[in-house]
């Protein structure tokens, strides 16, 4: 089993919203083979707690515009690692220190990466709009 097309699309929308708020090191993993409860883990790093909050707000708003609301949110009080559970996609917005400490990529290294259609700049920032050829970056 692989991630559903809807889950991939939601992950791309969330990733673009995170990139717009200067989220870095944005990666998605297809965890559907290993977990029955979700298809994709989306990981985003932020430089500080305020930026974590801004990314969380942007992702929540972008998905709400598509009629998707988080079933559960955890970690907003500290804004060091916020988990947004959208059922098909679980978004982890982490302060850079938490990202290094917990290294979710290492724990889920056997899972295939999901192409998010983001382009990375030389500074490591992700920017939306590098999707499949012929794809409109704004869609």
SENUMAR-849881 format. One record per residue (C-alpha): x, y, z; residue number from 0; residue in one letter. Coordinates in nm, 3 decimals, decimal comma, padded with zeros to 5 digits. Layout:
<papas>
X  Y  Z  NUM  A
...
</papas>
This chain:
<papas>
00,000  00,000  00,000  0  X
00,121  00,352  -00,078  1  X
00,001  00,693  00,029  2  X
-00,329  00,799  -00,126  3  X
-00,325  01,075  -00,386  4  X
-00,535  01,292  -00,154  5  X
-00,278  01,254  00,124  6  X
00,004  01,351  -00,112  7  X
-00,190  01,658  -00,226  8  X
-00,259  01,762  00,136  9  X
00,109  01,715  00,222  10  X
00,205  01,939  -00,072  11  X
-00,038  02,210  00,038  12  X
00,094  02,193  00,395  13  X
00,455  02,196  00,275  14  X
00,396  02,501  00,056  15  X
00,234  02,684  00,349  16  X
00,530  02,594  00,571  17  X
00,776  02,709  00,304  18  X
00,591  03,042  00,277  19  X
00,662  03,097  00,648  20  X
01,031  03,013  00,596  21  X
01,011  02,658  00,726  22  X
01,329  02,468  00,640  23  X
01,436  02,110  00,582  24  X
01,086  02,017  00,468  25  X
01,051  01,645  00,398  26  X
00,766  01,400  00,370  27  X
00,775  01,026  00,420  28  X
00,520  00,771  00,306  29  X
00,461  00,575  00,628  30  X
00,150  00,393  00,500  31  X
00,330  00,058  00,482  32  X
00,426  00,081  00,850  33  X
00,132  00,261  01,009  34  X
-00,238  00,199  00,965  35  X
-00,332  00,535  01,117  36  X
-00,178  00,774  00,862  37  X
-00,020  00,785  00,517  38  X
00,237  01,063  00,540  39  X
00,461  01,226  00,797  40  X
00,554  01,582  00,697  41  X
00,856  01,722  00,882  42  X
00,937  02,093  00,900  43  X
01,210  02,277  01,092  44  X
01,187  02,627  01,237  45  X
01,454  02,851  01,386  46  X
01,260  02,953  01,698  47  X
00,935  02,907  01,888  48  X
00,768  03,205  01,724  49  X
00,840  03,064  01,380  50  X
00,706  02,722  01,486  51  X
00,380  02,895  01,577  52  X
00,366  03,088  01,251  53  X
00,420  02,771  01,048  54  X
00,155  02,583  01,247  55  X
-00,093  02,865  01,186  56  X
-00,013  02,880  00,814  57  X
-00,047  02,504  00,765  58  X
-00,374  02,495  00,961  59  X
-00,514  02,785  00,759  60  X
-00,408  02,642  00,423  61  X
-00,574  02,308  00,495  62  X
-00,882  02,474  00,649  63  X
-00,931  02,654  00,317  64  X
-00,966  02,306  00,165  65  X
-01,213  02,200  00,432  66  X
-00,960  01,998  00,632  67  X
-00,926  02,060  01,005  68  X
-00,674  01,898  01,238  69  X
-00,826  01,614  01,435  70  X
-00,568  01,672  01,706  71  X
-00,294  01,921  01,784  72  X
-00,021  01,872  02,044  73  X
00,267  02,085  02,168  74  X
00,135  02,434  02,097  75  X
00,199  02,558  02,449  76  X
00,579  02,526  02,420  77  X
00,604  02,562  02,039  78  X
00,915  02,344  02,031  79  X
00,753  02,047  01,854  80  X
00,397  02,081  01,737  81  X
00,215  01,783  01,592  82  X
-00,086  01,847  01,367  83  X
-00,286  01,533  01,297  84  X
-00,489  01,564  00,978  85  X
-00,559  01,186  00,976  86  X
-00,404  01,112  00,633  87  X
-00,112  01,347  00,700  88  X
00,062  01,414  01,030  89  X
00,265  01,736  01,029  90  X
00,558  01,770  01,269  91  X
00,679  02,129  01,304  92  X
00,995  02,120  01,511  93  X
01,242  02,369  01,650  94  X
01,578  02,288  01,489  95  X
01,716  02,152  01,817  96  X
01,426  01,906  01,855  97  X
01,462  01,804  01,492  98  X
01,825  01,711  01,549  99  X
01,763  01,543  01,885  100  X
01,473  01,322  01,781  101  X
01,581  01,265  01,418  102  X
01,253  01,129  01,288  103  X
01,410  01,083  00,944  104  X
01,649  00,830  01,094  105  X
01,369  00,645  01,274  106  X
01,162  00,622  00,954  107  X
01,453  00,587  00,708  108  X
01,299  00,277  00,546  109  X
01,000  00,478  00,427  110  X
00,999  00,626  00,079  111  X
01,021  01,003  00,040  112  X
00,724  01,192  -00,104  113  X
00,796  01,452  -00,374  114  X
00,650  01,774  -00,238  115  X
00,712  01,987  -00,544  116  X
00,938  02,222  -00,346  117  X
01,265  02,367  -00,462  118  X
01,547  02,417  -00,213  119  X
01,755  02,734  -00,231  120  X
02,132  02,729  -00,168  121  X
02,063  02,849  00,189  122  X
01,849  02,540  00,259  123  X
01,514  02,719  00,242  124  X
01,233  02,551  00,055  125  X
01,024  02,744  -00,193  126  X
00,697  02,634  -00,347  127  X
00,656  02,593  -00,717  128  X
00,900  02,329  -00,832  129  X
00,629  02,071  -00,903  130  X
00,593  01,826  -01,185  131  X
00,649  01,958  -01,537  132  X
00,331  02,120  -01,660  133  X
00,190  02,159  -01,309  134  X
00,073  02,501  -01,202  135  X
00,267  02,593  -00,888  136  X
-00,030  02,788  -00,750  137  X
-00,274  02,497  -00,767  138  X
</papas>
